[in-house]
Amino acid sequence: MREDRQRLDKWLWFARFAKTRTLAAKLVTSGFVRVNGQRIDSAAKALSIGDVVTIALARTTLVVRVEGLGERRGPAPEARQLYADLNEGDGVLVSEGDKS
């Protein structure tokens, strides 16, 4: 793969959206991930900086823009530098606001 691109499953794992790379691949192949608005079926889809990734999780949907390609799965502060959060609102997860 070109140096300016990275596999989607690998990026999801580096950015800490999945605990393992296998779970990241399952998230993609199960249809819970979109890149630039298009549903992706292949974990090997190449991501580049500027792509918008939408991830549908159990209680929330995350929309992020790829800001960097990881070299390793590092600590959380390092992982947060790989993306910019594009979610509307104050960033509170549905599960946190659902407590009433």
Disulfide bonds with the S-S distance in Angstrom:
none
